[in-house]
Amino acid sequence: MGILSSSSHMQSNQRQPMSEINTTPLVDVMLVLLVIFIITAPLLQHAVSINLPQASNQPLLEKPEVVSLSLDEAGNIYWNDKLLSKPAFVQQLKLTKINSTSSEMHLRADAQTRYQLIAEVISEIQNSGIHKLSFVTLPNQN
């Protein structure tokens, strides 16, 4: 009977959950990270001491010219909200390229504008030498 009682006692101990946490792996990982940090920290602070020259300068105040180009459903071209004919638009592109090399165009086209007109306008912009062209759209309302 003594054997039965001790074996039943062992079975009841095995069913209980373990209440201790083994922290040895955590300590090992933290020590490795500490060693890596100790080795790399001096490398991050290593800098060359340089005596830089002093000079006075003015900040660049010239902002690039931003042109808002709009195309409506009827095919009309608007340059900064001013209606232009197609020949006047081409002439204005040439003047913009001559006056400023940092011109930027924002193209806003109506959703119903013919693709052919948009392609022609983009082609004229590229031919004029302006390389900064942005398309203005509205975000999805999903």
HELIX and SHEET records of a PDB file:
HELIX    1   1 GLY A    2  ARG A   15  1                                  14    
HELIX    2   2 THR A   24  LEU A   44  1                                  21    
HELIX    3   3 LYS A   86  ASN A   99  1                                  14    
HELIX    4   4 TYR A  115  SER A  128  1                                  14    
SHEET    1   A 5 LYS A  82  LEU A  84  0                                        
SHEET    2   A 5 ILE A  77  TRP A  79 -1                                        
SHEET    3   A 5 VAL A  66  LEU A  71 -1                                        
SHEET    4   A 5 GLU A 104  ALA A 109  1                                        
SHEET    5   A 5 LEU A 133  PHE A 135  1                                        
END                                                                             
